[in-house]
Amino acid sequence: MAFEEERPRPKPAAHVIGQDLSALSLDELAERTAMLRDEIARIEAAIARKRASAAAADAVFRL
């Protein structure tokens, strides 16, 4: 078990949905907003790729 203590601990999440925001500064809130917008864009891109893949598969099986 001594090795467990030596392992690096994972960093806490940069943002937790629903967490109290009252202790954050304006700059911290702006950073989180930017981070979440970037994450939304990343998720939307993944959705678009999956939709394109599904559409391509549907087109193949319709023949």
N, CA, C and O atoms as a Tripos MOL2 file, in Angstrom:
@<TRIPOS>MOLECULE
protein
  252   251    63     0     0
PROTEIN
NO_CHARGES

@<TRIPOS>ATOM
      1 N           0.8060   -1.1990    0.0000 N.3       1 MET1
      2 CA          0.0000    0.0000    0.0000 C.3       1 MET1
      3 C           0.8530    1.2690    0.0000 C.2       1 MET1
      4 O           0.3400    2.3520   -0.2810 O.2       1 MET1
      5 N           2.1090    1.1560    0.3020 N.am      2 ALA2
      6 CA          2.9650    2.3390    0.3100 C.3       2 ALA2
      7 C           3.0330    2.9660   -1.0770 C.2       2 ALA2
      8 O           3.1850    4.1810   -1.2060 O.2       2 ALA2
      9 N           2.9200    2.1390   -2.1120 N.am      3 PHE3
     10 CA          2.9880    2.6710   -3.4680 C.3       3 PHE3
     11 C           1.7610    3.5230   -3.8090 C.2       3 PHE3
     12 O           1.8590    4.4540   -4.6090 O.2       3 PHE3
     13 N           0.6320    3.2190   -3.2210 N.am      4 GLU4
     14 CA         -0.5760    4.0000   -3.4450 C.3       4 GLU4
     15 C          -0.3600    5.4560   -3.0510 C.2       4 GLU4
     16 O          -0.8170    6.3680   -3.7400 O.2       4 GLU4
     17 N           0.3290    5.6660   -1.9540 N.am      5 GLU5
     18 CA          0.5580    7.0250   -1.4640 C.3       5 GLU5
     19 C           1.5100    7.7980   -2.3560 C.2       5 GLU5
     20 O           1.4700    9.0280   -2.3790 O.2       5 GLU5
     21 N           2.3710    7.0970   -3.0950 N.am      6 GLU6
     22 CA          3.3680    7.7590   -3.9270 C.3       6 GLU6
     23 C           2.8380    8.1190   -5.3110 C.2       6 GLU6
     24 O           3.4370    8.9390   -6.0070 O.2       6 GLU6
     25 N           1.7280    7.5170   -5.7140 N.am      7 ARG7
     26 CA          1.1630    7.8040   -7.0230 C.3       7 ARG7
     27 C           0.6370    9.2290   -7.0780 C.2       7 ARG7
     28 O           0.0520    9.7170   -6.1100 O.2       7 ARG7
     29 N           0.8440    9.9020   -8.2170 N.am      8 PRO8
     30 CA          0.2940   11.2580   -8.3230 C.3       8 PRO8
     31 C          -1.2310   11.2060   -8.3050 C.2       8 PRO8
     32 O          -1.8490   10.3240   -8.9010 O.2       8 PRO8
     33 N          -1.8050   12.1570   -7.6200 N.am      9 ARG9
     34 CA         -3.2630   12.2060   -7.5400 C.3       9 ARG9
     35 C          -3.8130   12.9270   -8.7690 C.2       9 ARG9
     36 O          -3.2080   13.8790   -9.2620 O.2       9 ARG9
     37 N          -4.9470   12.4740   -9.2500 N.am     10 PRO10
     38 CA         -5.5240   13.1740  -10.4050 C.3      10 PRO10
     39 C          -5.9360   14.5940  -10.0370 C.2      10 PRO10
     40 O          -6.3760   14.8660   -8.9190 O.2      10 PRO10
     41 N          -5.7820   15.4930  -11.0120 N.am     11 LYS11
     42 CA         -6.1800   16.8780  -10.7720 C.3      11 LYS11
     43 C          -7.6940   16.9470  -10.6790 C.2      11 LYS11
     44 O          -8.3880   16.2270  -11.3970 O.2      11 LYS11
     45 N          -8.2160   17.7940   -9.8160 N.am     12 PRO12
     46 CA         -9.6750   17.9420   -9.7620 C.3      12 PRO12
     47 C         -10.1830   18.5540  -11.0590 C.2      12 PRO12
     48 O          -9.4420   19.2460  -11.7570 O.2      12 PRO12
     49 N         -11.4200   18.3050  -11.3730 N.am     13 ALA13
     50 CA        -12.0200   18.8560  -12.5850 C.3      13 ALA13
     51 C         -11.9700   20.3830  -12.5410 C.2      13 ALA13
     52 O         -12.1120   20.9940  -11.4820 O.2      13 ALA13
     53 N         -11.7670   20.9780  -13.7030 N.am     14 ALA14
     54 CA        -11.7080   22.4350  -13.7720 C.3      14 ALA14
     55 C         -13.0570   23.0510  -13.4360 C.2      14 ALA14
     56 O         -13.1320   24.1680  -12.9230 O.2      14 ALA14
     57 N         -14.1130   22.3190  -13.7280 N.am     15 HIS15
     58 CA        -15.4470   22.8110  -13.4130 C.3      15 HIS15
     59 C         -16.3450   21.6240  -13.1260 C.2      15 HIS15
     60 O         -16.2950   20.6050  -13.8150 O.2      15 HIS15
     61 N         -17.1540   21.7670  -12.1130 N.am     16 VAL16
     62 CA        -18.1300   20.7420  -11.7730 C.3      16 VAL16
     63 C         -19.5070   21.3670  -11.9490 C.2      16 VAL16
     64 O         -19.8100   22.4040  -11.3570 O.2      16 VAL16
     65 N         -20.3340   20.7300  -12.7640 N.am     17 ILE17
     66 CA        -21.6740   21.2460  -13.0110 C.3      17 ILE17
     67 C         -22.4140   21.3950  -11.6780 C.2      17 ILE17
     68 O         -22.4570   20.4630  -10.8750 O.2      17 ILE17
     69 N         -22.9840   22.5560  -11.4600 N.am     18 GLY18
     70 CA        -23.7670   22.8150  -10.2700 C.3      18 GLY18
     71 C         -22.9800   23.3100   -9.0710 C.2      18 GLY18
     72 O         -23.5650   23.5890   -8.0240 O.2      18 GLY18
     73 N         -21.6600   23.4270   -9.2010 N.am     19 GLN19
     74 CA        -20.8780   23.8660   -8.0450 C.3      19 GLN19
     75 C         -21.1450   25.3320   -7.7130 C.2      19 GLN19
     76 O         -21.5800   26.1030   -8.5680 O.2      19 GLN19
     77 N         -20.8830   25.7010   -6.4750 N.am     20 ASP20
     78 CA        -21.0690   27.0740   -6.0130 C.3      20 ASP20
     79 C         -20.0600   27.9790   -6.7160 C.2      20 ASP20
     80 O         -18.8570   27.7180   -6.6810 O.2      20 ASP20
     81 N         -20.5390   29.0180   -7.3400 N.am     21 LEU21
     82 CA        -19.6740   29.9390   -8.0870 C.3      21 LEU21
     83 C         -19.3940   31.2340   -7.3320 C.2      21 LEU21
     84 O         -18.6580   32.0880   -7.8260 O.2      21 LEU21
     85 N         -19.9600   31.3850   -6.1640 N.am     22 SER22
     86 CA        -19.8600   32.6530   -5.4490 C.3      22 SER22
     87 C         -18.4380   33.0110   -5.0370 C.2      22 SER22
     88 O         -18.1330   34.1930   -4.8830 O.2      22 SER22
     89 N         -17.5630   32.0340   -4.8550 N.am     23 ALA23
     90 CA        -16.1960   32.3110   -4.4160 C.3      23 ALA23
     91 C         -15.2530   32.6150   -5.5830 C.2      23 ALA23
     92 O         -14.0880   32.9460   -5.3640 O.2      23 ALA23
     93 N         -15.7420   32.5050   -6.8120 N.am     24 LEU24
     94 CA        -14.8720   32.7170   -7.9750 C.3      24 LEU24
     95 C         -14.8380   34.1890   -8.3730 C.2      24 LEU24
     96 O         -15.8280   34.9100   -8.2480 O.2      24 LEU24
     97 N         -13.6740   34.6130   -8.8560 N.am     25 SER25
     98 CA        -13.5250   35.9950   -9.3230 C.3      25 SER25
     99 C         -14.1320   36.1290  -10.7150 C.2      25 SER25
    100 O         -14.4870   35.1360  -11.3500 O.2      25 SER25
    101 N         -14.2450   37.3660  -11.1750 N.am     26 LEU26
    102 CA        -14.7490   37.6080  -12.5270 C.3      26 LEU26
    103 C         -13.8520   36.9460  -13.5650 C.2      26 LEU26
    104 O         -14.3460   36.3730  -14.5370 O.2      26 LEU26
    105 N         -12.5380   37.0200  -13.3670 N.am     27 ASP27
    106 CA        -11.6030   36.3910  -14.3080 C.3      27 ASP27
    107 C         -11.7740   34.8780  -14.3220 C.2      27 ASP27
    108 O         -11.7620   34.2620  -15.3880 O.2      27 ASP27
    109 N         -11.9320   34.2810  -13.1550 N.am     28 GLU28
    110 CA        -12.1220   32.8320  -13.0830 C.3      28 GLU28
    111 C         -13.4230   32.4140  -13.7640 C.2      28 GLU28
    112 O         -13.4710   31.3950  -14.4530 O.2      28 GLU28
    113 N         -14.4730   33.2050  -13.5690 N.am     29 LEU29
    114 CA        -15.7390   32.9020  -14.2260 C.3      29 LEU29
    115 C         -15.6160   33.0260  -15.7440 C.2      29 LEU29
    116 O         -16.1610   32.2060  -16.4830 O.2      29 LEU29
    117 N         -14.9050   34.0480  -16.2050 N.am     30 ALA30
    118 CA        -14.6970   34.2180  -17.6460 C.3      30 ALA30
    119 C         -13.8880   33.0600  -18.2200 C.2      30 ALA30
    120 O         -14.1840   32.5820  -19.3150 O.2      30 ALA30
    121 N         -12.8660   32.6030  -17.4880 N.am     31 GLU31
    122 CA        -12.0630   31.4580  -17.9350 C.3      31 GLU31
    123 C         -12.9250   30.2070  -18.0540 C.2      31 GLU31
    124 O         -12.8080   29.4540  -19.0210 O.2      31 GLU31
    125 N         -13.7760   29.9940  -17.0840 N.am     32 ARG32
    126 CA        -14.6580   28.8160  -17.1160 C.3      32 ARG32
    127 C         -15.6430   28.9060  -18.2670 C.2      32 ARG32
    128 O         -15.9290   27.9070  -18.9280 O.2      32 ARG32
    129 N         -16.1580   30.0950  -18.5060 N.am     33 THR33
    130 CA        -17.0790   30.2780  -19.6260 C.3      33 THR33
    131 C         -16.3850   29.9300  -20.9370 C.2      33 THR33
    132 O         -16.9530   29.2290  -21.7750 O.2      33 THR33
    133 N         -15.1680   30.4140  -21.1160 N.am     34 ALA34
    134 CA        -14.4070   30.1120  -22.3350 C.3      34 ALA34
    135 C         -14.1280   28.6100  -22.4430 C.2      34 ALA34
    136 O         -14.2540   28.0270  -23.5190 O.2      34 ALA34
    137 N         -13.7530   27.9950  -21.3330 N.am     35 MET35
    138 CA        -13.4670   26.5610  -21.3300 C.3      35 MET35
    139 C         -14.7190   25.7720  -21.7090 C.2      35 MET35
    140 O         -14.6500   24.8350  -22.5040 O.2      35 MET35
    141 N         -15.8560   26.1510  -21.1430 N.am     36 LEU36
    142 CA        -17.0930   25.4370  -21.4370 C.3      36 LEU36
    143 C         -17.5350   25.6550  -22.8790 C.2      36 LEU36
    144 O         -18.0690   24.7380  -23.5030 O.2      36 LEU36
    145 N         -17.3230   26.8500  -23.4170 N.am     37 ARG37
    146 CA        -17.6460   27.0890  -24.8380 C.3      37 ARG37
    147 C         -16.7770   26.2200  -25.7390 C.2      37 ARG37
    148 O         -17.2640   25.6560  -26.7190 O.2      37 ARG37
    149 N         -15.4930   26.1120  -25.4090 N.am     38 ASP38
    150 CA        -14.6000   25.2420  -26.1820 C.3      38 ASP38
    151 C         -15.0550   23.7880  -26.0960 C.2      38 ASP38
    152 O         -15.0210   23.0600  -27.0880 O.2      38 ASP38
    153 N         -15.4740   23.3770  -24.9210 N.am     39 GLU39
    154 CA        -15.9340   21.9980  -24.7420 C.3      39 GLU39
    155 C         -17.2250   21.7460  -25.5240 C.2      39 GLU39
    156 O         -17.3960   20.6760  -26.1080 O.2      39 GLU39
    157 N         -18.1250   22.7160  -25.5390 N.am     40 ILE40
    158 CA        -19.3510   22.5870  -26.3250 C.3      40 ILE40
    159 C         -19.0080   22.4390  -27.8000 C.2      40 ILE40
    160 O         -19.5880   21.5960  -28.4840 O.2      40 ILE40
    161 N         -18.0850   23.2330  -28.2960 N.am     41 ALA41
    162 CA        -17.6670   23.1380  -29.6980 C.3      41 ALA41
    163 C         -17.0680   21.7640  -29.9900 C.2      41 ALA41
    164 O         -17.3230   21.1960  -31.0520 O.2      41 ALA41
    165 N         -16.2860   21.2300  -29.0760 N.am     42 ARG42
    166 CA        -15.6800   19.9080  -29.2510 C.3      42 ARG42
    167 C         -16.7540   18.8260  -29.3000 C.2      42 ARG42
    168 O         -16.6860   17.9120  -30.1210 O.2      42 ARG42
    169 N         -17.7380   18.9350  -28.4230 N.am     43 ILE43
    170 CA        -18.8300   17.9600  -28.3910 C.3      43 ILE43
    171 C         -19.6650   18.0570  -29.6610 C.2      43 ILE43
    172 O         -20.0350   17.0360  -30.2400 O.2      43 ILE43
    173 N         -19.9630   19.2780  -30.0970 N.am     44 GLU44
    174 CA        -20.7410   19.4490  -31.3200 C.3      44 GLU44
    175 C         -20.0130   18.8890  -32.5360 C.2      44 GLU44
    176 O         -20.6460   18.3380  -33.4360 O.2      44 GLU44
    177 N         -18.6900   19.0250  -32.5720 N.am     45 ALA45
    178 CA        -17.9060   18.4490  -33.6660 C.3      45 ALA45
    179 C         -17.9770   16.9270  -33.6310 C.2      45 ALA45
    180 O         -18.0740   16.2910  -34.6800 O.2      45 ALA45
    181 N         -17.9300   16.3430  -32.4530 N.am     46 ALA46
    182 CA        -18.0400   14.8860  -32.3280 C.3      46 ALA46
    183 C         -19.4180   14.4190  -32.7890 C.2      46 ALA46
    184 O         -19.5350   13.3900  -33.4550 O.2      46 ALA46
    185 N         -20.4530   15.1670  -32.4400 N.am     47 ILE47
    186 CA        -21.8060   14.8240  -32.8840 C.3      47 ILE47
    187 C         -21.8850   14.8730  -34.4010 C.2      47 ILE47
    188 O         -22.4570   13.9770  -35.0220 O.2      47 ILE47
    189 N         -21.3170   15.9050  -35.0010 N.am     48 ALA48
    190 CA        -21.3390   16.0440  -36.4590 C.3      48 ALA48
    191 C         -20.6150   14.8820  -37.1250 C.2      48 ALA48
    192 O         -21.0900   14.3510  -38.1290 O.2      48 ALA48
    193 N         -19.4680   14.4800  -36.5740 N.am     49 ARG49
    194 CA        -18.7290   13.3450  -37.1430 C.3      49 ARG49
    195 C         -19.5540   12.0590  -37.0530 C.2      49 ARG49
    196 O         -19.6110   11.2840  -38.0080 O.2      49 ARG49
    197 N         -20.1830   11.8410  -35.9160 N.am     50 LYS50
    198 CA        -20.9910   10.6290  -35.7320 C.3      50 LYS50
    199 C         -22.2100   10.6430  -36.6470 C.2      50 LYS50
    200 O         -22.5820    9.6030  -37.1910 O.2      50 LYS50
    201 N         -22.8360   11.7990  -36.8250 N.am     51 ARG51
    202 CA        -23.9780   11.8830  -37.7460 C.3      51 ARG51
    203 C         -23.5390   11.5990  -39.1770 C.2      51 ARG51
    204 O         -24.2300   10.8970  -39.9150 O.2      51 ARG51
    205 N         -22.3900   12.1440  -39.5670 N.am     52 ALA52
    206 CA        -21.8780   11.8990  -40.9180 C.3      52 ALA52
    207 C         -21.5700   10.4170  -41.1100 C.2      52 ALA52
    208 O         -21.8590    9.8540  -42.1660 O.2      52 ALA52
    209 N         -20.9950    9.7950  -40.1100 N.am     53 SER53
    210 CA        -20.6860    8.3710  -40.1800 C.3      53 SER53
    211 C         -21.9660    7.5470  -40.2830 C.2      53 SER53
    212 O         -22.0380    6.6060  -41.0740 O.2      53 SER53
    213 N         -22.9660    7.8930  -39.4960 N.am     54 ALA54
    214 CA        -24.2390    7.1760  -39.5350 C.3      54 ALA54
    215 C         -24.9250    7.3660  -40.8850 C.2      54 ALA54
    216 O         -25.5060    6.4230  -41.4230 O.2      54 ALA54
    217 N         -24.8620    8.5660  -41.4280 N.am     55 ALA55
    218 CA        -25.4700    8.8470  -42.7360 C.3      55 ALA55
    219 C         -24.7610    8.0420  -43.8220 C.2      55 ALA55
    220 O         -25.4100    7.5170  -44.7270 O.2      55 ALA55
    221 N         -23.4480    7.9430  -43.7390 N.am     56 ALA56
    222 CA        -22.6930    7.1680  -44.7190 C.3      56 ALA56
    223 C         -23.0600    5.6860  -44.6190 C.2      56 ALA56
    224 O         -23.2200    5.0180  -45.6400 O.2      56 ALA56
    225 N         -23.1930    5.1750  -43.4090 N.am     57 ALA57
    226 CA        -23.5750    3.7750  -43.2300 C.3      57 ALA57
    227 C         -24.9930    3.5450  -43.7480 C.2      57 ALA57
    228 O         -25.2560    2.5310  -44.3960 O.2      57 ALA57
    229 N         -25.9050    4.4700  -43.4720 N.am     58 ASP58
    230 CA        -27.2680    4.3290  -43.9680 C.3      58 ASP58
    231 C         -27.2850    4.3000  -45.4930 C.2      58 ASP58
    232 O         -28.0240    3.5220  -46.0960 O.2      58 ASP58
    233 N         -26.4700    5.1500  -46.1120 N.am     59 ALA59
    234 CA        -26.4230    5.2090  -47.5770 C.3      59 ALA59
    235 C         -25.9250    3.8850  -48.1550 C.2      59 ALA59
    236 O         -26.4200    3.4430  -49.1920 O.2      59 ALA59
    237 N         -24.9730    3.2580  -47.5130 N.am     60 VAL60
    238 CA        -24.4350    1.9880  -47.9900 C.3      60 VAL60
    239 C         -25.5010    0.8990  -47.9010 C.2      60 VAL60
    240 O         -25.6350    0.0940  -48.8220 O.2      60 VAL60
    241 N         -26.2480    0.8630  -46.8240 N.am     61 PHE61
    242 CA        -27.2150   -0.1990  -46.6200 C.3      61 PHE61
    243 C         -28.5330    0.0330  -47.3640 C.2      61 PHE61
    244 O         -29.3560   -0.8790  -47.4490 O.2      61 PHE61
    245 N         -28.7440    1.2150  -47.8920 N.am     62 ARG62
    246 CA        -29.9490    1.4860  -48.6790 C.3      62 ARG62
    247 C         -29.8160    0.9640  -50.1030 C.2      62 ARG62
    248 O         -30.8170    0.7860  -50.7970 O.2      62 ARG62
    249 N         -28.6030    0.7210  -50.5360 N.am     63 LEU63
    250 CA        -28.3860    0.2630  -51.9220 C.3      63 LEU63
    251 C         -28.8990   -1.0910  -52.1150 C.2      63 LEU63
    252 O         -28.8030   -1.6370  -53.2140 O.2      63 LEU63
@<TRIPOS>BOND
     1     1     2 1
     2     2     3 1
     3     3     4 2
     4     3     5 am
     5     5     6 1
     6     6     7 1
     7     7     8 2
     8     7     9 am
     9     9    10 1
    10    10    11 1
    11    11    12 2
    12    11    13 am
    13    13    14 1
    14    14    15 1
    15    15    16 2
    16    15    17 am
    17    17    18 1
    18    18    19 1
    19    19    20 2
    20    19    21 am
    21    21    22 1
    22    22    23 1
    23    23    24 2
    24    23    25 am
    25    25    26 1
    26    26    27 1
    27    27    28 2
    28    27    29 am
    29    29    30 1
    30    30    31 1
    31    31    32 2
    32    31    33 am
    33    33    34 1
    34    34    35 1
    35    35    36 2
    36    35    37 am
    37    37    38 1
    38    38    39 1
    39    39    40 2
    40    39    41 am
    41    41    42 1
    42    42    43 1
    43    43    44 2
    44    43    45 am
    45    45    46 1
    46    46    47 1
    47    47    48 2
    48    47    49 am
    49    49    50 1
    50    50    51 1
    51    51    52 2
    52    51    53 am
    53    53    54 1
    54    54    55 1
    55    55    56 2
    56    55    57 am
    57    57    58 1
    58    58    59 1
    59    59    60 2
    60    59    61 am
    61    61    62 1
    62    62    63 1
    63    63    64 2
    64    63    65 am
    65    65    66 1
    66    66    67 1
    67    67    68 2
    68    67    69 am
    69    69    70 1
    70    70    71 1
    71    71    72 2
    72    71    73 am
    73    73    74 1
    74    74    75 1
    75    75    76 2
    76    75    77 am
    77    77    78 1
    78    78    79 1
    79    79    80 2
    80    79    81 am
    81    81    82 1
    82    82    83 1
    83    83    84 2
    84    83    85 am
    85    85    86 1
    86    86    87 1
    87    87    88 2
    88    87    89 am
    89    89    90 1
    90    90    91 1
    91    91    92 2
    92    91    93 am
    93    93    94 1
    94    94    95 1
    95    95    96 2
    96    95    97 am
    97    97    98 1
    98    98    99 1
    99    99   100 2
   100    99   101 am
   101   101   102 1
   102   102   103 1
   103   103   104 2
   104   103   105 am
   105   105   106 1
   106   106   107 1
   107   107   108 2
   108   107   109 am
   109   109   110 1
   110   110   111 1
   111   111   112 2
   112   111   113 am
   113   113   114 1
   114   114   115 1
   115   115   116 2
   116   115   117 am
   117   117   118 1
   118   118   119 1
   119   119   120 2
   120   119   121 am
   121   121   122 1
   122   122   123 1
   123   123   124 2
   124   123   125 am
   125   125   126 1
   126   126   127 1
   127   127   128 2
   128   127   129 am
   129   129   130 1
   130   130   131 1
   131   131   132 2
   132   131   133 am
   133   133   134 1
   134   134   135 1
   135   135   136 2
   136   135   137 am
   137   137   138 1
   138   138   139 1
   139   139   140 2
   140   139   141 am
   141   141   142 1
   142   142   143 1
   143   143   144 2
   144   143   145 am
   145   145   146 1
   146   146   147 1
   147   147   148 2
   148   147   149 am
   149   149   150 1
   150   150   151 1
   151   151   152 2
   152   151   153 am
   153   153   154 1
   154   154   155 1
   155   155   156 2
   156   155   157 am
   157   157   158 1
   158   158   159 1
   159   159   160 2
   160   159   161 am
   161   161   162 1
   162   162   163 1
   163   163   164 2
   164   163   165 am
   165   165   166 1
   166   166   167 1
   167   167   168 2
   168   167   169 am
   169   169   170 1
   170   170   171 1
   171   171   172 2
   172   171   173 am
   173   173   174 1
   174   174   175 1
   175   175   176 2
   176   175   177 am
   177   177   178 1
   178   178   179 1
   179   179   180 2
   180   179   181 am
   181   181   182 1
   182   182   183 1
   183   183   184 2
   184   183   185 am
   185   185   186 1
   186   186   187 1
   187   187   188 2
   188   187   189 am
   189   189   190 1
   190   190   191 1
   191   191   192 2
   192   191   193 am
   193   193   194 1
   194   194   195 1
   195   195   196 2
   196   195   197 am
   197   197   198 1
   198   198   199 1
   199   199   200 2
   200   199   201 am
   201   201   202 1
   202   202   203 1
   203   203   204 2
   204   203   205 am
   205   205   206 1
   206   206   207 1
   207   207   208 2
   208   207   209 am
   209   209   210 1
   210   210   211 1
   211   211   212 2
   212   211   213 am
   213   213   214 1
   214   214   215 1
   215   215   216 2
   216   215   217 am
   217   217   218 1
   218   218   219 1
   219   219   220 2
   220   219   221 am
   221   221   222 1
   222   222   223 1
   223   223   224 2
   224   223   225 am
   225   225   226 1
   226   226   227 1
   227   227   228 2
   228   227   229 am
   229   229   230 1
   230   230   231 1
   231   231   232 2
   232   231   233 am
   233   233   234 1
   234   234   235 1
   235   235   236 2
   236   235   237 am
   237   237   238 1
   238   238   239 1
   239   239   240 2
   240   239   241 am
   241   241   242 1
   242   242   243 1
   243   243   244 2
   244   243   245 am
   245   245   246 1
   246   246   247 1
   247   247   248 2
   248   247   249 am
   249   249   250 1
   250   250   251 1
   251   251   252 2
@<TRIPOS>SUBSTRUCTURE
     1 MET1         2 RESIDUE 1 A MET
     2 ALA2         6 RESIDUE 1 A ALA
     3 PHE3        10 RESIDUE 1 A PHE
     4 GLU4        14 RESIDUE 1 A GLU
     5 GLU5        18 RESIDUE 1 A GLU
     6 GLU6        22 RESIDUE 1 A GLU
     7 ARG7        26 RESIDUE 1 A ARG
     8 PRO8        30 RESIDUE 1 A PRO
     9 ARG9        34 RESIDUE 1 A ARG
    10 PRO10       38 RESIDUE 1 A PRO
    11 LYS11       42 RESIDUE 1 A LYS
    12 PRO12       46 RESIDUE 1 A PRO
    13 ALA13       50 RESIDUE 1 A ALA
    14 ALA14       54 RESIDUE 1 A ALA
    15 HIS15       58 RESIDUE 1 A HIS
    16 VAL16       62 RESIDUE 1 A VAL
    17 ILE17       66 RESIDUE 1 A ILE
    18 GLY18       70 RESIDUE 1 A GLY
    19 GLN19       74 RESIDUE 1 A GLN
    20 ASP20       78 RESIDUE 1 A ASP
    21 LEU21       82 RESIDUE 1 A LEU
    22 SER22       86 RESIDUE 1 A SER
    23 ALA23       90 RESIDUE 1 A ALA
    24 LEU24       94 RESIDUE 1 A LEU
    25 SER25       98 RESIDUE 1 A SER
    26 LEU26      102 RESIDUE 1 A LEU
    27 ASP27      106 RESIDUE 1 A ASP
    28 GLU28      110 RESIDUE 1 A GLU
    29 LEU29      114 RESIDUE 1 A LEU
    30 ALA30      118 RESIDUE 1 A ALA
    31 GLU31      122 RESIDUE 1 A GLU
    32 ARG32      126 RESIDUE 1 A ARG
    33 THR33      130 RESIDUE 1 A THR
    34 ALA34      134 RESIDUE 1 A ALA
    35 MET35      138 RESIDUE 1 A MET
    36 LEU36      142 RESIDUE 1 A LEU
    37 ARG37      146 RESIDUE 1 A ARG
    38 ASP38      150 RESIDUE 1 A ASP
    39 GLU39      154 RESIDUE 1 A GLU
    40 ILE40      158 RESIDUE 1 A ILE
    41 ALA41      162 RESIDUE 1 A ALA
    42 ARG42      166 RESIDUE 1 A ARG
    43 ILE43      170 RESIDUE 1 A ILE
    44 GLU44      174 RESIDUE 1 A GLU
    45 ALA45      178 RESIDUE 1 A ALA
    46 ALA46      182 RESIDUE 1 A ALA
    47 ILE47      186 RESIDUE 1 A ILE
    48 ALA48      190 RESIDUE 1 A ALA
    49 ARG49      194 RESIDUE 1 A ARG
    50 LYS50      198 RESIDUE 1 A LYS
    51 ARG51      202 RESIDUE 1 A ARG
    52 ALA52      206 RESIDUE 1 A ALA
    53 SER53      210 RESIDUE 1 A SER
    54 ALA54      214 RESIDUE 1 A ALA
    55 ALA55      218 RESIDUE 1 A ALA
    56 ALA56      222 RESIDUE 1 A ALA
    57 ALA57      226 RESIDUE 1 A ALA
    58 ASP58      230 RESIDUE 1 A ASP
    59 ALA59      234 RESIDUE 1 A ALA
    60 VAL60      238 RESIDUE 1 A VAL
    61 PHE61      242 RESIDUE 1 A PHE
    62 ARG62      246 RESIDUE 1 A ARG
    63 LEU63      250 RESIDUE 1 A LEU
